C-alpha cells in the first residue's frame, strides 16, 4: 500500500500541476482542493525510488509547497538568533 502525501489546503492555489505530474493518476482536483488516492492507484514496489526517497512527483510540481511527503523533516525558519548553547562534555 502506498501512503498519500500530506496536503495543506491553505497553501494550495488549485493550479492542477500536481494532478498533471502524478504518473499513477492518483491526484484529483475537486472543488475543495486536491484529493489523493495513492493507496488505490499506485502500485510501486517497496524498492520504488518514490517511496524510498520520498520524491513525490506531485510534491516536486507544486509551486506553493502545499504537498509534502508524510515523513519530511521540516525545520523552523532561521530567526537570525544565536544557535543554542552546547552543554559542556563531562
N, C-alpha and C positions, 0 to 999 in steps of 0.2 A: 504494500500500500504506500502511495506517495502522499505525504502531507502537503497541504496547501500553504502558500506563503502567507505571511502576515500582511494585512491590508489596512491602511489608515484612511478611512473615507474623508476625513477632514483635509487631508493633503491632496486628494485626487481631484483633478480638473476634468475627468471623464474624456480625455483625449483619445482613448482607444488604442494607444500604441502597445499596451500590454496584451490586448486581445490579438493583435496582428502578430506579435512576437512569439506567442505561445505555439510551439510545434505540435502540441498534443490537442489543441483546440479546447483546453480546459478553462479558459478565461472567457467570461461573457460580460458585456456591458449592459446594464439594466438601468432603469430609472433611478435606482438607489445607489448606483456606482458599479463596481466590478464584483462579480462573484466568481469563485474558483471551484472546480470540480476535479481537482488533481487526483484525488483518491479513486475516482471512477474512470478518468480519461487517460492518465499517464500510466504507462506500462514499463517503466525503467527497471532495469535490474539493480541489485544492490551495489553493483560496481559502476553505475552510471556517474559520469563526472558532475552532472547536475546535482545529484543527491550527495555525492562525496564531498564536493567543494561548495555546495550551496550557491551555485551560479545559476540562478533562475533567469531565463530569457526575458520574462516579463519585468523582473526587477531591474535588469540592465536597460530595458527600453523605457522605463518610467522616468520622465524628465523632472518630476516633482518629488521623487523619493517616497512615494506612497506605498511601495511594496518592498518587503524585506523578508529574507529567509528567517524562519522562526528561531534559528539558532545564531543569528548575528549577535555579536557583542558590540553594543553601542556605547561609546564613551561620551561623557558630558563635554560640552564645548569648553575650550580653554578660556578661563576667565582672566587670564593675564597675570594672575597672582603667583606667589611663590609656590614651588612644589612642597608637598607635605614633608615635614622633617623625618629623617630616618632615625629610628631609635638606635642607641649605641649597642654594639655587639658585646656580649659578655664573654 
